[in-house]
Amino acid sequence: MASLKAFIIARVLALIPTVLILITLVFFVMRVLPGDPVIAIVGMKAPPERVIELKKELGLMDEAGNPIPLPIQYLNYLSKLARGDFGRSLIWGKRPVLVEIMEHFPATVELAIAGFIVSIILGLLLGSLGGWMGGKTSSAVKTYGAITYALFIPWIGMLLQLFFAVWLGILPVAGRIDTGLEPPTITGLYLIDSVITGRWDSFISALRHITLPALTLGLVISGVFTRVTRTSVEEVMRQDFVVAARARGIPEHKILLHVLKNSFVPILTMMGLQLALLMTGAVLTETTFSWPGMGTFLLERIQYRDYTTVQGTVVFFAIIVSLVNLIVDICYAYIDPRIRY
Amino acid sequence: MADPLLNIKNLKTYYFTESGIVKAVDDVTLGIRRGELLGLVGESGSGKSTLGLSIIRLIPPPGKIIDGSVLLDNIDLMSISEKELRRIRGRRIGMIFQDPLTCLDPLRRIEDQMVETVMVHMDVERDEAREMAAKALERVGISGDRLKDYPHQLSGGMRQRAMIAMATMLHPELLIADEPTTALDVIVQSRIMDLLEDLKESMKMSILLITHDLALVIERADRVAVMYAGELCEVGTSEQISQDPLHPYTKLLLESIPDVEAPKTKLKSIPGNPPDMRNPPSGCRFWPRCPYAKDICKQTPPKFAELNGRIVRCHLYGGGKS
């Protein structure tokens, strides 16, 4: 399918300026923020030599001790990024930022995927049920969507913790896995790694730990999916081709497949948009459940004024979100032939 | 009636809307003969499309078929199960609609939609179904390689042809065509009508042509049924209707057809508006707009009267007695 290929190439090319704009924004916003990173790190009473040393380290001053102008700083940062160099952390042994990100990223991916799966299952199921049945079912589903969307993650997270972990005691309160059961790192996703290596005790432990955070995240995001799925299914149901298909004697279960496929484009759009919510949601969920992912990591480094790490993490998030949006776009074109231009 | 295929008897389809009951089809009795093209004419909201959909029980809620029967070879389509009816839809009775773009699933190739229809009704392999689909397309004048196209890749006329191919693929005995040419320009319109007539002849199929276009119906149909405000006014051959209309509504409809031979006359229209269907006038539903209205018309609904083999529902022709 030549047109699909052309579409993908065009989209990948369009990604370059998007990412560039994102990086630029992050870079300049970090400079505009109040507070001097150097003073924040070394303190007001630090000796001048220490301040200069740190400024050199941060790329704010050249070797001769002259301040580097902002545009040059920006270009230097870009050229480093292009080589995959996200800089080094300002604290804790000055480790490369990318290495630290990669240590925390899999945990977030695992939580995000699990939460996403929960929300998709809940959203698609309830949404299409409401759309297909109409009437009172539809209203009930509508109410569910409004309530779950309004839920505050730490609040519902704590309620679930209280109920399942404290009262019933059947699930762990927090954490990612029981200490000592960590599977060897292959993908970094505990659930997958433990299956690959056949360590079932690790798998069970990881699954028990991820249940509550995934449920929390999934529940909140499912509200939007339910709403979009319901309205979309209802709209498609009203279209003439449904009557036309019935007039050809197509049985209802096959018509439902037609309807779902046609409802899917707006749902997919919403999925793309929800990714941002998924990321912020993951941050809140992670802090509620002490989940050792990007959210917990970012929050911790913000508190320590670890500017290079914060900047690197935000840029990394931005690139990931753009990439996922690209994948969503390609999915559209695959499902709906009218989108390929 | 000579060789009837489908008999609609006392059919009533009402819409139960929040603001009242709309009697969209009220006590309609009509027969469709084998191999004929029966035109069903009426203005917007007269219930003609509802009648078409009622035949295969596809009335959307809040609509409901209240009473009556529709006999297809002595099978009452109103009382058989949904499953049995599904075997008749698409197989023995096909239906095409006004806007072929919205009536085809936009995300699936023409082929998939046709093959699906074949395989629902017949126990055949996919390849065989595909061959049948290609043949059906060629029969309506589209080359078989367009099977791989999506609906949006076809032109308006081609789409309607594809719809017709899909609806006639399994050689139905009756094709219900609901405003099949309204969305098309005049030239394409006449080609589509030619195609429908050809298919009618070659497949010995009956067609119920639902349209607001009386001129088209008189030109193409064997018989014409005129509907007003949910009721049938008059049924007759095209010739009878065009040369000697009986019902005042038919007469006024005919007069409102523009005459190209005499271009200078002003376009005539029927005075007044169609009635509010939630609250139709008592007596004959047409009396507020009828130039011949008498006192009886305002009080008693007329009944069908036979007049020299024609059927008309009007007090002018003794409709009150029978």
Interface residues (C-beta under 8 A of the other chain):
Chain A: G134 Q239 D240 F241 V243 A244 A245 R246 A247 R248 G249 I250 P251 K254 H258 K261 N262 I335 D336 P337 R338
Chain B: L53 I56 L58 P60 P61 R86 R87 I88 R89 G90 R91 G94 M95 F97 D99 T102 C103 L104 D105 P106 L107 R108 E116 T117 V120 H121 Y150 H152 M163 M166 A167
